[in-house]
Amino acid sequence: MTSPPNDNAAHILIVDDDRRIRQLLTKYLTEHDYRVTAAESAAQARARMRGMDFDLLVLDVMMPGESGLDFARDLRSSNDVPILMLSALSEKEQRIVGLEAGVDDYLAKPFEPREFLLRIASILRRSRRQDKVPADIRMGEISFLSARGELTCAGNAINLTTRECDLLRILSSESGKTFSRTELSEQEGMGRERSIDVLVNRLRQKIEPDPANPVYLRTIRGAGYALFCD
């Protein structure tokens, strides 16, 4: 018999008008150690959210009354809970509309259960990493506003690529912690281990007074990289 998830397990709210889908997803996620609550409509989801906090919403697009897209748009005005959107419509334009509404990821029905789990784990990892990143990171005259992805030096903006920004967020989530190349490459969007070295060198050009002798973004010999913030 499967043990119930512990109180520290991520709590997921499934919002889908199809009773069979709600039951299947609830059973599957519970078997994989998630806490699960279900709602059959946007209105019921709002009622659930008034009484509980959730780590992730699994939200269907096509629902009677308020659609999943409309619910996501409204939710984003006051709540930043991660959202995985499900839809039987797999067209590119539909996915774009969903992402524009503020959802974090999009999965077309029918989907493989394993992929469903991987998408959820990926979203939760990103969310937890972002929660750990300080709002304003200082390195001498360098300031990094993590939520906006803005890097400045003495008030002057420094352009960051998406991957440079993501790497800076990962490293700054735990100042002084050594992250191995393998650990960094396994993060979504980071690429192969070899490309991590290139990213680090590019970041050093932007944050270090002397990139050849780094003070903040250091190489920990035989272990990886660590960022030391003020």
Phi, psi and omega in degrees: 000135182287134178285146178292150179299149178282169185293343180270356180293149178300139182256120185247134176255119177265126180239105183204135182282349180273112184300320181296317178297317179301316182293316180297313181293321178298313180297315184295314181291323178296321178296339179254028168071029171256149169275139187226136170233147183237152176219147183262356182203167177297321180298317179291325177298318178300319179296319178297319185287339176290334183255347184217154172261141180237150178271340184197143172251132169256111194238125177279145180285306189271101177226147177294151183078231179286123182285166177298323179296314180295320178297317180297316180300314181294320181297321184294343178287344184218356187214134181252023177302135179299145182230128169254118183264137177248140178203146174283349179266117186254005182299149182303317182298322179295321179295320180298316179300318179297316180293323177294333178285350176108008179285157184270332179203166188220130182227125183275139173276146352284153181229159176284132180306323181295319178295321177304313179297317181295320178297317180297313180299320180295315179297317181295322177298313180298318182295316181292323178296317180294323179298331183275343184282126176301150183295321183228114183256131183245136175219088186064235179276356180274136176231135179237114176270102190296319183297323181268344184071032183256128178245130179226155173233115183053037178089351180266131184292140175240125183289134176239138170283166180300317181290323176297318179297315180297318180295319179295322177296317181297310183295323183279352178296334177217089181303130179089349179280138177273125176253125179288160177300320179297315180299318180291319182292338180280347177287145185301129175085359185277338179084194184285164181303320183298326181286341178297319179299320179296316179298317180299315179297322179292320178295320180300324179297337185259337185243345185262136174300322177227094184303334179287338178230073187295138178258322186264307181261094189258150171273126176261105190308127178075002184234318182148222184230150177218144177252128179248109181266158178289000000 
